[in-house]
Amino acid sequence: MGNAESKLAYKNRLFRLAGVAYSEEEGVDDIKLEIGSQDPYWRMFWEVPTSAEEVFAILTYSDIKEIRDSNKANFLNWIRIVTFKLVSISRSKTFAEDEKSKKELLNCVRVLTRIVPFLFEMGSLWEKDVNNLFWSVGLNAPSDESPFTGTTTSATVGSFSSSESRNVSLESSSVKANIGQRLNASPSSTRANVGQGTATLPLGHTLITTLVDLLFTREFTLERNGVRGSEYKIWEAGIGYNAKYEKNVTPIGFQ
């Protein structure tokens, strides 16, 4: 990340997540500033850090807690969008051949490893938010034509909507995405909105299966053998072990 000055600049930008605006009607700072899902701001979380040590040093316990407690909507969107990026990169069968893509994917894993525990720390107080974020059908990674793949700037990643409340079954495949919806982290909402099309799997399911696949991905956590993609084999020392890839296995396993 560079010198102390650049780290300070990063931390200052970080606190946009906790931002509030002054309300003339109420006379208090009670309007939460929500960062749009397409805002280039989010890229700093996967483009800037160079190691797990940097991520954990710059995202301190007190800073993450302050963001979570000050602006729930941005905190939930932070987890959501970094997960979207992780899944988006992993969908490319050639990502392991590109050092930039591997760095960005690992940074997504590192950021999630750092901040997700703060979500579950809230226990039953945020139980509905956890269910909405990870287990509502229809909340999934954006399509290939998304701002996270760099192919277009027209895609919109939506979020929780309090305008409608409905029971969604995990077996349902008819949940339609709402495009361009404003972020509203209502704890009572069970409808998830994701720009660009219809999604049928919960985000939690997609995240878990993606991480498992990454543990068995050639040139990322396994040796290259002439075939791209995932290969399910044991990588522990003595059976298919190669220390070169252990540095990638460890953060994926922790997540």
Secondary structure, DSSP 8 states (H G I E B T S, - for coil): --SHHHHHHHHHHHGGGG-EEEETTTTEEEEE----TT-GGGGHHHHS--SHHHHHHHS-HHHHHHHHHH-HHHHHHHHHHHHHHHHHHHT-TTGGG-HHHHHHHHHHHHHHHHHHHHHHTTGGGGHHHHHHHHHSTT-----SSSTTTTS-S--------SS------TT-------TT------TT------SSS---S-HHHHHHHHHHHHTTBBTTTB---S--SB-----STTSS--HHHHHHHHHHHH-
